[in-house]
Structure formats: C-alpha cells, structure tokens
Amino acid sequence: MISPIDEPGTDNAGNPYTSAKEMWRLEAGEGDEAKEKQKKEEWYRNGVAYWENVEASVDGVLGGYGHVSSVDIAESEAFLKETYGARLVETGDQPLRALDCGAGVGRISKNLLLKHFHKVDLLEPARHFLDAARVSLSAGPSGEGAEGTSGHRAVNFFYQGAQEFTPEAGRYDVIWVQWFIGHLTDQDFVNFFQRAKDGLKPGGIFILKENTAHSGFVVDKEDHSITRSHPYFLDLFKRAGMQVHRTKLQNSFPKELFKVRMYAVSPEGGPPLPAPLPKKQYSTRQKSRANLPGRIS
Ligand SMILES: C[S@@+](CC[C@H](N)C(=O)[O-])C[C@H]1O[C@@H](n2cnc3c(N)ncnc32)[C@H](O)[C@@H]1O
C-alpha cells in the first residue's frame, strides 16, 4: 500500500504536487541543507503573519464561519464526555487541567474547556489573539488570576508557536489541538506530540480536531497550512508513537467545508481510556454552565 507521504496532493488553486515529500521540499526547504532553516522559518513566519492580519474575533479565527462555533463546541463536548467522561467527574482532590493549543481568541477555552477543567492554559503565537483571549477570559494583565465564579480559571497565556513549545511535565489531563496543526510540518507535528506527551498526567489524552482532505493533502498558500487526509493523520500519529483510541466525524457543518474529524490519542502503551458516563450522570454540567461566560453565537 502507498504511504500517505508518497500520495500526490494539490495547493488550494489546484496546482499539483507529486508527493508530500516534494511539497515539504518546495514549501519548507526540507532535505535542502542550504535552504532548510531559512525556508522553514519563512513557512512559520508567513503562517503567523496571515493570522496577525485577521480580526481578533470568533468570526475572524473561523474564517467568516463564526456561526458554526456553537455546533462545533457541542459536538466537541459530546466527544470529550464520551471519551473522558469518568475522569471529568472523578477528580478527587486533583484539579483538572487542560491546554488549548493554537488557541486563537480563546473560543474553545471559554465555551468548552473552562466548563470542565479547573485550570486552563492557552498557547497562541498571534499576539493580538492572545490579548483578546486574555480579555475574554477576564485575566489580569499578567494572565494570572482569571478566576471565574465557578473557581475554574485561565492561568497561563503562552505566546509561542507549537513547534517551539514544551509543556511542564505531567501538568495536563487533556491537551486540545484544534484547527492549527496544519501549520506544522510533518516532522514538527511528530516532534510536537513527542514533546507534549510528557506534559500529560498519567492517563491524560490529546484531543485533535481538524479539517481532513478527501485524499493526499491540500496546501493553503494563503495561510501557509496543510490539510491532511485521515490516513495521513494516522500515519503521523504512528510515527509520533501515539495510539488512536477513538475518532469521529463532525456531523453538522456546512457542506462546502472540509470534513472535520476528531481524534482521541495518547502515548502508545498507556492506560485505556476512562469509561464514558451516561449523560444524566454529568451532575457538574448545570453548575458549571451557570457560572461560565455565555456561549458566543
Ligand atoms: C483557524 S484558527 C483556530 C483557533 C482556535 N483553535 C479555534 O478553533 O477557535 C488557527 C490558529 O492557529 C494559530 N497558529 C498559527 N500558526 C501556529 C503555530 N505554529 N503554532 C500554534 N498555533 C498556530 C493561529 O494564530 C490561529 O490562532
């Protein structure tokens, strides 16, 4: 069977690449010793520069599709509960912590993560998005002390690209990776998961939610990102030493968008996922909802 990296792809104007390997050589200088460092820096700089010119709002980070935010959050929440249910309610004395990577203006932290996790950290390389997230999540100027009435709060606001980030060891129950991993080259995707897995508590998981190409890949020359196919994701998870526990397609999105898929992954050889809970057992839901800022939409 042909490896996903050898499959052909296109850019968003339909121009072909013979393989992902060729694409990464052209776009990020991979395999070309003389140009690799400079081209790779350019790839990341151009990606962030695109977002720096986008309005710091939910509509901005969703490319004008701000109206899909609530249905996105609803299906993410169902996936989180089905995947991680028991751990969300049986915390003992331990605070639940999540990391929101490529967090944009804090849309997911505000509407989902802060409902279920006592402490949420955000990682985002576009400064004005991170500033907007700080305001939206009511943090002080240093990012500390964003205390909601439920006691759940945004704690750290990391101004960094994921290709450079290393989390504090053993800090997180869940690392949320949504709609940004296309900015990372394949090698940095693998390196990111290999570094970030040390940031998970024992039994912690990553949830990745991303656009998927029908086959191969599609490069967006405007925002300098790549949309990968489902087999391409599976291949990268394998290379990163990750096992995929569950995967599910997002249902209710406009037809013209890429198919969006959710993955629950954790380091190979780790413990099985906690049991899902029947919906009626989520007794924290009402309490948390009442204490958190309203949903945007
Ligand atoms: C489509 S927006 C999604 C934002 C957020 N995840 C959400 O769903 O609301 C893409 C985000 O990825 C961020 N981003 C771009 N390059 C990145 C990188 N190298 N590492 C981490 N995040 C990056 C952008 O600044 C932007 O906030």
Ligand as a Chemical Component Dictionary entry (heavy atoms), coordinates in Angstrom:
data_LIG
# 
_chem_comp.id                   LIG 
_chem_comp.type                 NON-POLYMER 
_chem_comp.pdbx_formal_charge   0 
_chem_comp.three_letter_code    LIG 
# 
loop_
_chem_comp_atom.comp_id 
_chem_comp_atom.atom_id 
_chem_comp_atom.alt_atom_id 
_chem_comp_atom.type_symbol 
_chem_comp_atom.charge 
_chem_comp_atom.model_Cartn_x 
_chem_comp_atom.model_Cartn_y 
_chem_comp_atom.model_Cartn_z 
_chem_comp_atom.pdbx_ordinal 
LIG C1  C1  C 0  -8.287  28.611 12.498 1  
LIG S1  S1  S 1  -7.562  29.436 13.893 2  
LIG C2  C2  C 0  -8.222  28.374 15.167 3  
LIG C3  C3  C 0  -8.178  28.958 16.550 4  
LIG C4  C4  C 0  -8.778  28.084 17.649 5  
LIG N1  N1  N 0  -8.105  26.792 17.724 6  
LIG C5  C5  C 0  -10.252 27.890 17.431 7  
LIG O1  O1  O 0  -10.646 26.801 16.977 8  
LIG O2  O2  O -1 -11.011 28.817 17.719 9  
LIG C6  C6  C 0  -5.846  28.928 13.752 10 
LIG C7  C7  C 0  -4.969  29.359 14.896 11 
LIG O3  O3  O 0  -3.700  28.722 14.795 12 
LIG C8  C8  C 0  -2.724  29.657 15.222 13 
LIG N2  N2  N 0  -1.407  29.235 14.721 14 
LIG C9  C9  C 0  -0.809  29.554 13.550 15 
LIG N3  N3  N 0  0.409   29.008 13.495 16 
LIG C10 C10 C 0  0.595   28.324 14.652 17 
LIG C11 C11 C 0  1.672   27.577 15.200 18 
LIG N4  N4  N 0  2.811   27.407 14.532 19 
LIG N5  N5  N 0  1.524   27.043 16.431 20 
LIG C12 C12 C 0  0.379   27.217 17.124 21 
LIG N6  N6  N 0  -0.678  27.911 16.654 22 
LIG C13 C13 C 0  -0.575  28.463 15.436 23 
LIG C14 C14 C 0  -3.225  30.947 14.617 24 
LIG O4  O4  O 0  -2.564  32.084 15.156 25 
LIG C15 C15 C 0  -4.700  30.855 14.924 26 
LIG O5  O5  O 0  -4.998  31.355 16.186 27 
# 
loop_
_chem_comp_bond.comp_id 
_chem_comp_bond.atom_id_1 
_chem_comp_bond.atom_id_2 
_chem_comp_bond.value_order 
_chem_comp_bond.pdbx_ordinal 
LIG C1  S1  SING 1  
LIG S1  C2  SING 2  
LIG S1  C6  SING 3  
LIG C2  C3  SING 4  
LIG C3  C4  SING 5  
LIG C4  N1  SING 6  
LIG C4  C5  SING 7  
LIG C5  O1  DOUB 8  
LIG C5  O2  SING 9  
LIG C6  C7  SING 10 
LIG C7  O3  SING 11 
LIG C7  C15 SING 12 
LIG O3  C8  SING 13 
LIG C8  N2  SING 14 
LIG C8  C14 SING 15 
LIG N2  C9  SING 16 
LIG N2  C13 SING 17 
LIG C9  N3  DOUB 18 
LIG N3  C10 SING 19 
LIG C10 C11 SING 20 
LIG C10 C13 DOUB 21 
LIG C11 N4  SING 22 
LIG C11 N5  DOUB 23 
LIG N5  C12 SING 24 
LIG C12 N6  DOUB 25 
LIG N6  C13 SING 26 
LIG C14 O4  SING 27 
LIG C14 C15 SING 28 
LIG C15 O5  SING 29 
# 
